[in-house]
C-alpha cells in the first residue's frame, strides 16, 4: 500500500470517530453535474444533461445515455477526486480503478444506483448485467440525506469514467461537484 493510500485511510479513520462522538454528521450536497471534456468523442456520450438542485439533500437529473454492450463484470470505472483548496483544484488520493461497476454500485450505493436504473427503465434494476440499450432519466430525484461521506469537509470535484475493460473504451464520463458539511445529529 502506498503512502497516499495510507494517508487517506488515516484521514477517514480519524474523522469518523471524532464527528460521531461529537454528535456531528457529514452531509453531501450535490452542487453541479456536467459532462467531461471530449464527451462527444466517447463511445456512449451523455446527451441532454440537465441538473437541477432542489435543496441541500435532493437534486434532479435528466440525461440520455446508451450502452453498446451489456454492463457486466467487464465494465469498470475510474474515480478521480479533487478538493478545492487555495483557489484551485488539488487531486486527492482516492480509489484505484474499480472492476464490475454494476456489482460495486449495487453494493456501495444500492438505493441511489437501483433507483436511478429503475427510473431509466432498466428491466431488472437491482440485478447485473444491465442490458445494452438506450436509456433516459427524466428529472430523477437523487436523495443524499442518508449518504455518509467519510471524508474531510469542503468542496470536491469527482470525475467518474465508466470503462469497458475488454475493449479499453470509455463509455462516458461525468463530473460532479459536491460540498461536504457537518450538521448536528438531532436526537
Helices and strands as residue ranges (DSSP letters): H 3-21, E 24-35, G 39-41, E 47-53, E 58-67, E 75-85, E 88-92, H 101-108, H 110-119, E 133-143, E 154-164, E 169-184
